Amino acid sequence: MLGDVGYLRQLHVRGYLYDQRFQEYLRGLSYLFQKQWLRLIRYPEGLWNLKSFLREGFIESIKNP
């Protein structure tokens, strides 16, 4: 789902991106970068978006466009 721009927009608009529990959930998805899981990923742009969300300060930077 992280590869869908509409879904990401809704996460932003509804404030989920700024919820601490959701951010912990995103950090929990970091196992997807392991080699055994990478081959199962169908939409790699979702991994790029996840990597962006995991970067320090990224979520705060998109708060004020």
N, C-alpha and C positions, 0 to 999 in steps of 0.2 A: 504494500500500500504506500510505502514511502516514495515510490516512483511516480505516483499520481499527483500532479500539480494541484488539482482540485481538492484532493484530500489534505494536502499540506496547507492549502489556503484555509480550509475549515479548521484545522488544528490551530492555526494562527488566530483566526477571527474569534473562535470560541475560547481561546486562552489556554488550551491544553499544553501548548509548548512551554508555557511559563509555570506550569504546575510542577512542583518538586517531585511528586510521585511519577508523573509521566516522564520526566527527565531521567529518573532512576530506571524506568522501564526501557528507555532508549539505551542507556548504558548497559543494561542486561542483554541487549541484542548484539553486543559487540562480538559474541561468539561466532556470528555469521561470517566474520572475516577469516576464520580458520579454513585451511585448505579443503578439508573434507566437506564443508558446507558451501564453499564458493561454487563448486560445480553444479549445485542444485538451484542456484539463484536464476530465476527466469528474467527478471528485470534489474539489470545491474545499476541502473540509474538510482534505484532505491538505496543501494549501498553507498553511492556517492553522497546522497542526501543524508544518510545516517552518519557518514563520516563527518559531514559538515556540522550536523547537530552535536556531535561529540566533541568538536573543537572548542577549546576554552573561549568563552565570550561570544560565540556565534549567535546564540539565541538572544542574548541581550542586544546584540548589534542589529537584529532584525525587528526589535521591538519598536524602534523609532526610525522608520524608513527615510 
